Amino acid sequence: MYFDEELKNRIERTEQIICGYLPKEEGYGNEVIEAMNYSFLAGGKRIRPLLMIETHILCGGNGQLVSPFMAAIEMIHTYSLIHDDLPEMDNDELRRGKPTTWKKYGPATAVLAGDGLLNYSMETAGCAFELAQTPEEYELISGALRILYHRSGIYGMIGGQCADIAAEEMSEIPEEMLDYIHVNKTAALIRASMSIGAVLAGVRPKIVSDIDRAAKCIGLAFQIQDDILDVTSNDATLGKPVGSDAKNNKSTYVSIHGLEESKEAVNKLSNEALKIIRGMDSKNEFLEELIEWMINRDR
């Protein structure tokens, strides 16, 4: 398989699916909708919706119900980036090589754009009910909704971000707090993506649990690699300012464990995740290559 070419093709197909759910820019609320769409369309690797559909395929799903959730997870991810970039948070002016939302539209509109995407993600995910044809499919959608908003809320991404902010004020943070931040801040949405893909395929709870365990490893490795790139990459390659963690006095895996140990952790976690995925009854070679690519990325 020519992975780079196939990745490009699947990203394009994913882009077509998720962009079809964006709101129209009209009415007196036009500016906030424009800011929402600007942020959503700013590019990106679309990793989370890709993981969702590829896990769905791995688990034997037919794709009938998954499209609205692919768009919803990317809306939630985008809103979190909008808020992360705000002056009161990371104070970043560049995201994916373009001005951040607050820099282009102002902080107030950026806050509302993030809020708008979060709310609109619920409307979007709910569109799956219109596609359901059996009572069993309604149950699957309900389960997927619970995962989506549990993992993105106070017991997931938001909880991790809150702990991350608290850690900035501490000269040294406990190991368990760093683990909590990493498991929730980034890994939570990756876990949601892959778990939802499995749930909507209708697989047994044991398989969903195994997928979630692999996704947790992937999310942790992905975040640690992000910490590594913040130290080793450059603005042009990464598409955002490097060194922002140090500038904002953020505790990261690299700042606590050092660069070499961080690289070892990425390797160990990725191997564990791939072992689980490769141990499934069915195979998805592209998903395996996608996991390796995203964990070992250079941007």
C-alpha positions in Angstrom: 0.0 0.0 0.0 1.3 3.5 -1.0 0.4 5.0 2.4 1.0 8.7 1.6 -1.2 8.6 -1.5 -3.9 6.6 0.3 -3.8 8.9 3.3 -4.3 11.9 1.0 -7.2 10.2 -0.7 -8.9 9.3 2.6 -8.3 12.7 4.1 -10.0 14.2 1.0 -13.0 11.9 1.4 -13.2 12.6 5.1 -13.1 16.4 4.3 -16.0 16.0 1.9 -18.0 14.2 4.6 -17.4 16.5 7.5 -17.6 19.8 5.6 -21.0 18.9 4.4 -22.3 19.4 8.0 -21.0 23.0 8.4 -23.6 25.8 9.0 -24.4 28.4 6.4 -23.0 31.9 6.9 -26.2 34.0 7.1 -28.3 36.1 9.4 -27.3 38.5 12.2 -25.1 35.8 13.7 -23.1 35.6 10.4 -19.8 36.7 12.0 -19.6 33.9 14.5 -20.6 31.3 11.9 -17.9 32.7 9.6 -15.4 32.4 12.5 -16.6 28.8 13.2 -16.1 27.8 9.5 -12.8 29.6 9.2 -11.4 27.6 12.1 -12.9 24.3 10.9 -11.6 24.8 7.4 -8.1 26.0 8.4 -6.7 22.6 7.5 -5.4 19.9 9.8 -4.8 16.2 9.5 -8.4 15.1 10.4 -7.0 12.4 12.5 -10.0 11.9 14.8 -12.7 11.4 12.1 -10.2 9.3 10.2 -9.6 7.1 13.2 -13.4 6.8 13.8 -14.2 5.6 10.3 -11.2 3.3 10.0 -12.0 1.7 13.4 -15.6 1.4 12.2 -14.3 -0.5 9.1 -12.0 -2.7 11.3 -15.0 -3.7 13.3 -17.1 -4.6 10.3 -19.3 -1.4 10.2 -21.0 -0.3 7.0 -20.6 3.4 7.6 -24.3 4.1 7.7 -24.4 6.0 11.0 -20.9 7.2 11.4 -20.7 10.3 9.2 -22.5 12.8 11.6 -20.2 11.7 14.4 -17.1 12.2 12.2 -18.1 15.8 11.7 -19.1 16.3 15.4 -15.8 15.0 16.8 -13.9 17.4 14.5 -16.1 20.3 15.6 -15.3 19.5 19.2 -11.6 19.3 18.5 -11.7 22.6 16.6 -13.5 24.4 19.3 -10.9 23.2 21.8 -8.1 24.6 19.6 -9.9 28.0 19.3 -10.1 28.2 23.1 -6.6 26.9 23.6 -5.2 29.7 21.5 -6.9 32.5 23.4 -4.8 35.1 25.2 -6.1 33.9 28.5 -5.0 30.3 27.6 -1.9 29.7 25.4 -1.9 33.1 23.8 -0.9 31.7 20.4 -1.3 33.8 17.2 -0.6 31.1 14.6 -2.4 27.8 14.0 -1.8 25.6 11.0 0.1 28.4 9.4 -2.8 30.9 9.6 -3.8 33.6 12.2 -5.6 32.0 15.1 -9.3 32.7 15.4 -9.0 35.3 18.1 -6.2 37.0 16.2 -8.4 37.3 13.1 -11.8 37.9 14.7 -11.0 39.1 18.2 -11.2 37.3 21.5 -14.9 37.7 22.1 -15.9 36.3 18.7 -13.4 33.5 19.1 -15.0 32.5 22.5 -18.4 32.5 20.8 -17.1 30.5 17.8 -15.8 27.8 20.1 -19.1 27.7 22.0 -20.9 27.6 18.7 -19.0 24.6 17.4 -19.5 22.7 20.7 -23.3 23.3 20.5 -23.5 22.6 16.8 -21.6 19.3 17.3 -24.6 18.1 19.3 -27.0 19.0 16.5 -24.7 17.4 14.0 -24.2 14.1 15.9 -28.0 14.0 16.5 -28.5 13.8 12.7 -27.5 10.1 13.0 -30.9 9.4 14.4 -32.4 10.4 11.1 -30.3 7.6 9.5 -31.2 4.9 11.9 -33.5 2.1 10.6 -33.9 -0.2 13.5 -34.4 0.1 17.3 -30.9 -1.5 17.7 -29.4 1.4 15.7 -31.1 3.9 17.9 -29.4 2.2 20.9 -26.0 2.3 19.2 -26.4 6.1 18.5 -27.4 6.7 22.1 -24.3 4.9 23.3 -22.1 6.8 20.9 -23.5 10.1 22.1 -22.8 9.3 25.7 -19.2 8.4 24.8 -18.7 11.6 22.7 -19.8 14.1 25.4 -18.4 12.2 28.3 -14.9 12.1 26.8 -15.1 15.7 25.7 -16.5 17.0 29.0 -15.4 17.5 32.6 -14.4 13.8 33.0 -12.4 14.0 29.8 -10.9 16.8 27.7 -12.1 19.7 29.7 -11.0 18.1 32.9 -7.6 17.5 31.4 -7.3 21.1 30.2 -8.3 22.4 33.7 -5.6 20.3 35.3 -3.2 21.6 32.7 -3.9 25.2 33.6 -3.6 24.4 37.3 -0.2 22.8 36.7 1.1 26.0 35.2 1.1 27.6 38.6 3.0 24.7 40.2 6.8 24.5 40.3 6.6 20.7 40.3 3.6 18.5 39.6 2.9 15.0 40.8 3.4 12.1 38.3 -0.3 11.1 38.6 -1.3 14.7 37.7 0.8 14.6 34.6 -0.7 11.3 33.7 -4.2 12.7 34.3 -3.5 15.6 32.0 -2.1 13.4 29.2 -4.9 10.8 29.4 -7.6 13.5 29.3 -6.4 16.5 27.4 -5.6 14.8 24.1 -6.2 11.1 24.6 -9.9 11.6 25.5 -11.0 12.6 22.0 -8.9 9.9 20.3 -10.5 7.4 22.7 -13.9 8.8 21.8 -13.2 8.6 18.1 -12.2 5.0 18.1 -14.7 3.8 20.6 -17.6 5.4 18.7 -16.4 3.8 15.5 -16.5 0.4 17.2 -19.8 1.0 19.0 -21.6 2.1 15.8 -20.4 -1.1 14.2 -22.4 -3.0 16.8 -19.5 -5.1 18.2 -19.4 -6.7 21.6 -18.5 -4.6 24.7 -15.2 -6.6 25.1 -14.0 -5.4 21.7 -15.0 -1.8 22.4 -13.0 -2.1 25.7 -10.0 -3.4 23.8 -10.3 -0.6 21.2 -10.5 2.0 23.9 -7.4 0.6 25.6 -5.5 0.8 22.3 -6.8 4.4 21.7 -5.6 5.4 25.2 -2.1 4.3 24.3 -2.3 6.1 21.0 -3.6 9.3 22.6 -0.8 9.3 25.2 1.8 8.7 22.5 0.3 11.4 20.3 0.5 13.9 23.2 4.0 13.0 24.2 5.1 13.3 20.5 3.4 16.8 20.5 5.5 17.7 23.5 8.6 16.5 21.8 7.9 18.5 18.6 7.3 21.6 20.7 11.0 21.3 21.6 12.6 19.9 18.5 10.6 21.3 15.5 10.2 24.8 14.0 7.4 27.2 13.3 7.3 26.6 9.6 7.2 22.8 9.9 4.7 22.7 12.8 2.4 25.4 11.5 2.3 27.1 15.0 4.9 28.6 17.3 7.3 26.1 18.9 8.5 26.5 22.4 5.1 27.7 23.6 5.0 25.1 26.4 8.2 26.5 27.9 7.1 30.1 27.2 3.9 29.4 29.2 5.7 27.5 31.9 3.8 24.3 31.1 4.8 21.0 32.6 5.0 18.4 29.9 6.3 14.9 29.6 9.5 16.2 28.1 10.1 18.8 30.8 9.7 16.2 33.5 11.2 13.1 31.9 13.6 14.5 29.3 13.7 14.0 25.6 15.1 10.5 25.3 12.8 9.0 27.9 9.9 10.7 26.1 10.9 9.1 22.8 11.1 5.7 24.5 7.6 6.2 26.0 6.2 7.0 22.5 7.7 3.8 21.1 6.4 1.6 24.0 2.9 3.0 23.8 2.7 2.7 20.0 3.8 -0.9 20.1 1.2 -1.7 22.7 -1.6 -0.1 20.7 -0.6 -1.8 17.5 -0.4 -5.2 19.3 -4.1 -4.8 20.3 -5.2 -3.6 16.9 -3.3 -6.4 15.1 -4.9 -8.9 17.5 -8.4 -8.2 16.3 -10.2 -10.9 14.3 -10.4 -8.6 11.2 -7.6 -6.5 9.8 -7.3 -2.9 8.6 -3.8 -2.4 7.2 -4.4 1.3 6.6 -5.5 1.9 10.2 -2.2 0.3 11.4 -0.2 2.5 9.1 -2.2 5.5 10.2 -1.4 4.9 13.8 2.3 4.5 13.1 2.3 7.7 11.0 0.4 9.9 13.5 2.6 8.8 16.5 5.9 9.2 14.6 4.9 12.4 12.8 7.2 15.4 12.5 4.5 18.0 12.4 
